[in-house]
């Protein structure tokens, strides 16, 4: 039994976040392509979240949702090109107001300059934009500098050095946010050499998209067709057929991607060992996640954005041995919007009234923190991707609703003039998947008469959840039957870029 003095101690907090690390490339999530023993170690000493999902599968919006505990339409970060108003409340500002010392290291990726650089941190040291893997530039309050070495190692070094420099007993929280394993997957040579053997190809690699919408078919994310020289590092060998070249590209892609993950796993191990050497591991809330999932050749794709499972699902593992008993997987639905309030709950700090998430802390701890499984599970969650028809990936704007069994998606195909969205709108389309009967999401059953009742129920549930979180439906979607009394939010004042309008003449 933990003594009261230990159990009441406020935890130090280490939040490791990576970029584009798919859950199915982590050992404890059942990876068949790699091993991640040090990330798995966190789950072994704590909990693995099996139903953690992103609410807008894109780097910048997801990071904003994690920090603020709000959806994109509330925090104002809709796409890669809508920077954050960094003055808004975050779990960091709440912790700092409660006496925590706070720091941020690595990939910020939510804009730079006045109003956009990190705020609420006692110290920050971040990569500009996407940042570089090798000899990266860092920005802090004093300016820019180049640091020699590999970004994943450097970010860990900076975090450890900061925490080691602290005096006194006040708790601290540091964000260790990596660039890896983001495109273009520039790995250490010694790690790349570990993945030269053939890597298993996903069952859905040759997906022909039968029954899927035109919106999904229009995306430019195919491994076979859209990998660049920068991605592959060399030209494909001459004389290959289209199919042979597609498989060659897949092997190159996964080799480099997994080698970047290998470095991340090593650096997670460095943090674990450092905490143990300090005698702090048991009293530290240590978390590992990624800003979203990623397609690893699934459905023939790379990248994210779409509401398919590989993109939608976030890895999330945490340990805090003195408060969270090691246990089995936590399978209730959790989203990135819930993370801020869960962290604050663990620290005994009040959440800001503006936050929209739901803490799951009472569900996962021992008697001191609630007894386990005390909160009502949610029936489903709301998702919205705003960056319509962007010039690189051509992904459709859409929103949707996912329950434990079903997923409903409405592709409204309109960018509202948001920065980096395309010129055009396209006809709206629907998709519906039965995840129990079709876990690979190969059969869109939206127009199947056998699912008519399910379709009606999900459409109404999505409309109500969209209203609950304060988001506005697209004008093309009719009000579902039985939802006439549901309040409808108004569209926020969106930042717009008119590609074809040069503005007033001077």
Buried (B, 14 or more C-beta within 10 A) or exposed (E): EBEEEEBEBBBBBBBBBBBBBBBBBBBBBEBEBBBBEBBBBBBEBBBBBBBBBBBBBBBBBBBBBBBBBBBBBBBBBBBBBBBBBBEBBBBBBBBBEBEBBBBBBBBBBBBBEEEBBBBBBBBBBBBBBBBBBEEBBBBBEEEEEEBEEBBBBBBBBBBBEBBEEBEEEEBBBBBBBBBBBBBBBBBBEEBBEBBEEEBEBBEBBBBEBEEBBEBBEBBBBBBBEBBEEEBBEEEBEEEEEEEEBBBBBBBBBBBBBBBBBBBBBBBBBBBBEBBEEBEBBBBBBBBBBBBBBBBBBBBBBBBBBBBBBBBBBBBBBBBBBBBBBEBEEBEBBBBBBBBBBBBBBBBEBEBBEEBBBBBBBBBBBBEEBBEBEEBEBBEBBBBBBBBBBBEEBBBBBBBBBBBBEBBBBBBBBBBBBBBBBBEEBBEBBBBBBBBEEEEBBBBBBBEBEEBEEBBEBBBBBBBBBBBEBBBBBBEEBEBBEEBEEBEEBEEBEBBEEEEEEEEEEE
